[in-house]
Amino acid sequence: MKNLIALDLDDTLLTSQKNISPLTKEAIINLSDKGYKFVIATGRSFNGAKKYHKELNLETPIVSNNGSLVTFPDGKKLAEYMPESEIKDIIDSIKEYAVTIIINLEDSIHSHNFNKELEVLFNGASINEIVELDFNNIPKNVLNLVVLINEENRTKFEKIFENKRIKQRYWGTYDGECFYDLYLSDISKYSALKKVLNHYNLTKDDLIAFGDSSNDIEMLSNAKIGIAMKNAHKHVKEKANEETDFDNNNDGIGHYLKTFI
């Protein structure tokens, strides 16, 4: 055993075309054969990550839903569910003006005004079982949520999360609509990676992590070596130890692995 190397997917491991380039794939598989453990750590759902796990021939857990779910190769799952009372309060507060709500469970989603483009953007896959959200019967065992609202409601929406364990993360505004994911304040990719490290009897001093966005900051800043992609946001680079010489469309991870290890 050498290091545990955590890989974010979108705009990190994956190109803009949502694939793994040959050079990067070769570098990861070669190092896997030499004993390095690569773990996908993504904000996507498990269904949106598993095909890349298979493509890389990995036999490690998958960290998905921004750390709310860890799925082991033998099928064992470690999940962190959102408090039901807070979810109900939040949905009751936004149901009159939310454009779209997508609630992620382990094997299905419940949605109000389902938006397939939004589902693919945040979860990386369109799941088969889509249930119309019943505001009077909010599902249990919720991993995370995605919400789309009109920009005029942004201040009102963000104020809801004061003094709550559930928090909002803003991803941008497009055509007057704001995108958010909702997450537990004490759950992150890094909190999930600690479970994976423990599984392999490792510590954070054995962790190397690659990422590009706000949801990667905690794992980058806690890893022995946190590496921001060349295309990462500026505030993410400020929290990392290093930066790749190339972006995600030009084998940033592949070149780094070939020169560093």
BAMI-75424 format. One record per residue (C-alpha): x, y, z; residue in one letter. Coordinates in pm, whole numbers, padded with zeros to 5 digits, always signed. Example, Ala and Ser with C-alpha at 12.3 -4.5 7.8 and 13.67 -1.06 7.14 Angstrom:
+01230-00450+00780a
+01367-00106+00714s
//
This chain:
+00000+00000+00000m
+00130+00343-00090k
-00113+00634-00114n
-00486+00684-00141l
-00551+00920-00432i
-00893+01089-00445a
-01025+01203-00782l
-01308+01447-00835d
-01491+01376-01162l
-01634+01679-01344d
-01372+01927-01467d
-01102+01726-01287t
-01073+01365-01403l
-01324+01415-01684l
-01280+01632-01991t
-01551+01871-02104s
-01683+01583-02314q
-01733+01382-01993k
-01474+01117-02072n
-01136+01008-01935i
-00856+01079-02180s
-00625+00788-02275p
-00308+00930-02118l
-00475+00993-01783t
-00646+00655-01788k
-00315+00482-01860e
-00138+00667-01575a
-00409+00572-01323i
-00424+00206-01425i
-00044+00174-01421n
-00021+00319-01070l
-00314+00106-00952s
-00117-00198-01061d
+00174-00074-00847k
-00034-00051-00531g
-00175+00300-00530y
-00542+00318-00435k
-00755+00554-00647f
-01095+00658-00515v
-01357+00855-00706i
-01490+01134-00482a
-01772+01318-00654t
-02076+01532-00602g
-02255+01311-00851r
-02486+01029-00752s
-02348+00675-00737f
-02522+00600-01068n
-02340+00890-01229g
-01999+00770-01110a
-02000+00393-01140k
-01922+00372-01512k
-01593+00560-01464y
-01507+00338-01169h
-01556+00037-01396k
-01364+00195-01684e
-01059+00241-01459l
-01086-00117-01324n
-01098+00016-00967l
-01164-00211-00672e
-01205+00070-00421t
-01511+00240-00266p
-01693+00520-00448i
-01757+00843-00259v
-02069+01004-00409s
-02332+01270-00332n
-02059+01500-00196n
-01971+01250+00075g
-02319+01148+00186s
-02273+00798+00045l
-01975+00561+00040v
-02034+00244-00160t
-01790-00045-00126f
-01724-00301-00402p
-01895-00574-00198d
-02215-00368-00186g
-02172-00236+00168k
-02290+00125+00203k
-02219+00397+00457l
-02479+00671+00427a
-02537+01003+00601e
-02902+01104+00571y
-03046+01452+00607m
-03267+01528+00909p
-03629+01483+00806e
-03760+01779+01005s
-03519+02022+00838e
-03598+01892+00490i
-03967+01936+00554k
-03917+02291+00683d
-03703+02383+00382i
-03940+02236+00125i
-04241+02396+00292d
-04062+02730+00266s
-03970+02703-00103i
-04247+02497-00262k
-04438+02804-00379e
-04148+02950-00578y
-03897+02670-00649a
-03859+02611-01023v
-03725+02257-00972t
-03650+02038-00671i
-03459+01710-00706i
-03425+01491-00396i
-03164+01217-00416n
-03218+00884-00244l
-02989+00587-00289e
-03191+00420-00565d
-03441+00680-00682s
-03514+01049-00699i
-03821+01246-00601h
-03870+01560-00804s
-04094+01864-00837h
-04098+01991-01199n
-03830+01740-01299f
-03556+01885-01519n
-03353+01619-01698k
-03075+01862-01791e
-03037+01961-01427l
-03037+01596-01321e
-02757+01512-01563v
-02563+01825-01467l
-02560+01752-01094f
-02594+01373-01078n
-02421+01275-01399g
-02689+01025-01498a
-03059+01011-01560s
-03201+00756-01320i
-03489+00531-01424n
-03705+00568-01114e
-03833+00924-01092i
-04112+00985-00842v
-04325+01299-00844e
-04256+01483-00519l
-04550+01476-00277d
-04521+01784-00057f
-04733+01611+00206n
-04516+01300+00215n
-04147+01395+00197i
-03932+01083+00149p
-03697+00950+00416k
-03329+00862+00384n
-03246+01167+00173v
-02881+01203+00071l
-02890+01550-00083n
-03102+01789-00286l
-03068+02007-00593v
-03279+02322-00622v
-03338+02567-00904l
-03498+02903-00820i
-03554+03236-00993n
-03288+03495-00916e
-03545+03731-00759e
-03593+03478-00477n
-03226+03428-00402r
-03200+03634-00082t
-03517+03483+00060k
-03397+03133-00026f
-03050+03166+00127e
-03188+03309+00451k
-03375+02981+00515i
-03051+02800+00600f
-02947+03014+00895e
-02911+02798+01208n
-02970+02476+01015k
-02749+02171+00977r
-02849+02161+00611i
-02668+02429+00409k
-02689+02562+00054q
-02409+02581-00201r
-02453+02825-00489y
-02329+02714-00831w
-02425+03007-01049g
-02708+03187-01225t
-02806+03114-01584y
-03087+03289-01771d
-03217+03431-01445g
-03226+03096-01262e
-03000+03008-00968c
-02859+02658-00914f
-02796+02519-00565y
-02717+02189-00403d
-02814+02130-00041l
-02580+01937+00188y
-02512+01858+00552l
-02271+02108+00706s
-02062+01835+00870d
-02054+01601+00571i
-01816+01641+00278s
-01601+01443+00041k
-01327+01460+00304y
-01548+01326+00586s
-01630+01032+00358a
-01267+00984+00259l
-01177+00953+00627k
-01399+00643+00635k
-01218+00505+00331v
-00878+00580+00486l
-00986+00400+00801n
-01099+00103+00592h
-00743+00073+00457y
-00578+00155+00793n
-00443+00481+00653l
-00445+00841+00775t
-00482+01176+00601k
-00101+01179+00571d
-00151+00909+00309d
-00409+01111+00113l
-00352+01284-00219i
-00650+01465-00372a
-00736+01633-00703f
-01022+01881-00744g
-01144+02203-00901d
-01453+02338-00721s
-01589+02456-00387s
-01704+02109-00286n
-01341+01990-00317d
-01187+02246-00083i
-01210+02043+00238e
-01046+01734+00090m
-00775+01942-00080l
-00691+02137+00234s
-00682+01826+00456n
-00488+01596+00224a
-00113+01557+00261k
-00102+01687-00095i
-00405+01875-00229g
-00377+01945-00601i
-00600+02197-00775a
-00654+02166-01146m
-00516+02438-01370k
-00880+02513-01458n
-00989+02528-01091a
-01155+02831-00941h
-00914+03083-00785k
-01047+03034-00430h
-00992+02658-00469v
-00632+02704-00582k
-00569+02916-00272e
-00656+02617-00051k
-00445+02363-00240a
-00077+02277-00202n
-00010+02253-00573e
-00162+02310-00916e
-00148+02092-01225t
+00043+02226-01525d
-00242+02130-01758f
-00620+02156-01734d
-00876+01875-01738n
-00898+01883-02118n
-00524+01833-02155n
-00446+01545-01917d
-00382+01755-01609g
-00401+01453-01379i
-00218+01221-01617g
+00082+01452-01661h
+00098+01522-01287y
+00099+01153-01198l
+00366+01071-01453k
+00601+01341-01325t
+00529+01332-00952f
+00521+00965-00861i
//
